[in-house]
Amino acid sequence: MAFETIILPGLAIIVSAAVAISSMRSQRHLAEDGRIWEKRAALYVELLEHQRPYLSADMTPEEHLYAGPRDDEEHALLRSLTARSDAFASRDVRDRWRVAMRAILDLDTWFSSVSDPMRPTPEESRRATALSQAREAALDKLRDQIRSELHTDRPHRR
């Protein structure tokens, strides 16, 4: 009789409490995962946004270049993007972002080393084309990785 009246209800209370605690932990983990996913998604959009921050409709194609951080505000932005990338981006996105930034820097360095970038020699033109293609390929890989991680192209179920 004691088993049915004392132990069984006690076990039911313990099991109920364990289920409730487990459920709360699961909900907390889901909320944390959602918060991190939101931060990651916002960061990824910002990483893409700041690959070409100075574009406007009236610029010539030659002017569609990122010249790297030029002032304290842009250096602060780069530090912020780097820190948040280190904290929230996947290793693949972080690596592809760094490759893209390096490709942008390489192209910018080339432009600053040429005496007249608007009238390049045939050799300079070939080098500019190769650097520009490397930059676009790096940006494409970054964009593709971000879209893959955010499941942008996956059909949504209704």
C-alpha positions in Angstrom: 0.0 0.0 0.0 2.8 2.4 0.8 4.2 2.0 -2.7 1.0 3.0 -4.3 0.1 5.9 -2.0 3.5 7.4 -1.3 6.2 6.3 -3.7 4.2 6.3 -6.9 2.9 9.9 -6.5 6.4 10.9 -5.4 7.9 9.4 -8.6 5.2 11.1 -10.7 6.1 14.5 -9.2 9.9 13.9 -9.8 9.2 12.8 -13.4 7.0 15.8 -14.0 9.6 18.2 -12.5 12.3 16.6 -14.7 10.2 17.0 -17.8 9.5 20.6 -17.0 13.1 21.4 -16.4 14.1 19.6 -19.6 11.5 21.6 -21.5 12.7 24.9 -20.0 16.3 24.1 -21.0 15.2 23.2 -24.5 13.2 26.4 -24.8 16.2 28.4 -23.5 18.5 26.7 -26.0 16.1 27.3 -28.9 15.8 31.0 -27.9 19.6 31.3 -27.7 20.0 29.6 -31.1 17.5 32.0 -32.6 19.3 35.0 -31.1 22.6 33.8 -32.5 21.0 33.1 -35.9 19.6 36.6 -36.0 22.9 38.1 -35.2 24.7 36.0 -37.8 22.1 36.8 -40.5 22.5 40.6 -39.7 26.3 40.3 -39.8 26.2 38.4 -43.1 24.1 41.1 -44.7 26.5 43.7 -43.4 29.6 41.8 -44.7 28.0 41.8 -48.1 26.9 45.4 -47.8 30.3 46.7 -47.0 32.1 45.0 -49.9 31.2 47.9 -52.1 30.1 50.7 -49.8 30.7 53.6 -52.2 28.6 52.6 -55.2 26.2 55.0 -56.7 24.3 55.1 -60.0 26.3 58.0 -61.4 29.8 56.3 -60.9 31.7 55.0 -63.8 32.7 51.3 -63.7 36.3 52.3 -62.9 35.0 54.1 -59.8 33.2 51.1 -58.5 36.1 50.2 -56.3 36.5 49.8 -52.6 39.5 51.8 -51.6 39.8 50.2 -48.2 39.2 52.1 -45.0 40.1 55.7 -45.5 39.3 57.4 -42.2 38.7 56.6 -38.5 35.1 55.8 -39.0 35.9 53.2 -41.8 38.7 51.7 -39.7 36.2 51.4 -36.8 33.7 49.7 -39.1 36.4 47.2 -40.3 37.3 46.5 -36.6 33.6 46.0 -35.8 33.0 43.7 -38.8 36.1 41.7 -37.9 35.2 41.3 -34.3 31.6 40.3 -35.0 32.8 38.0 -37.8 35.1 36.3 -35.3 32.3 36.0 -32.8 29.3 35.0 -35.0 30.3 33.9 -38.5 31.0 30.3 -39.5 34.6 29.5 -40.3 33.7 29.2 -44.0 32.2 32.6 -44.1 34.9 34.1 -42.1 37.6 32.6 -44.4 35.8 33.7 -47.5 35.2 37.2 -46.2 39.0 37.5 -45.5 39.8 36.3 -49.0 37.3 38.8 -50.5 38.8 41.6 -48.4 42.3 40.6 -49.5 41.2 40.6 -53.2 39.7 44.1 -52.8 42.9 45.3 -51.2 45.0 43.7 -54.0 43.0 45.5 -56.6 43.2 48.8 -54.7 46.9 48.4 -54.2 47.3 47.8 -57.9 45.3 50.9 -58.8 47.5 53.0 -56.4 50.7 51.7 -57.9 49.8 52.5 -61.6 50.7 56.0 -62.8 47.4 56.3 -64.8 44.8 53.7 -64.0 42.4 55.1 -66.5 44.9 54.6 -69.3 46.7 51.4 -68.4 49.3 49.7 -70.6 48.3 46.3 -72.1 50.2 44.5 -69.3 48.6 46.7 -66.7 45.2 46.1 -68.2 45.7 42.3 -68.1 46.8 42.5 -64.4 43.8 44.7 -63.6 41.5 42.2 -65.3 43.0 39.3 -63.4 42.7 41.2 -60.1 39.1 42.3 -60.8 38.1 38.7 -61.7 39.8 37.4 -58.5 37.8 40.0 -56.6 34.5 39.0 -58.2 35.2 35.3 -57.7 35.9 35.9 -54.0 32.7 37.9 -53.6 30.7 35.3 -55.4 32.1 32.5 -53.1 31.3 34.7 -50.1 27.8 35.4 -51.3 27.2 31.7 -52.2 28.4 30.6 -48.7 26.2 33.1 -46.9 23.1 32.2 -49.0 23.8 28.5 -48.3 24.1 29.0 -44.5 21.1 31.2 -44.3 19.1 28.7 -46.5 18.1 31.6 -48.8 17.4 29.5 -51.8 15.6 26.6 -50.0 11.9 26.5 -50.8 9.7 27.4 -47.9 7.0 25.1 -46.8 3.5 26.5 -46.1 
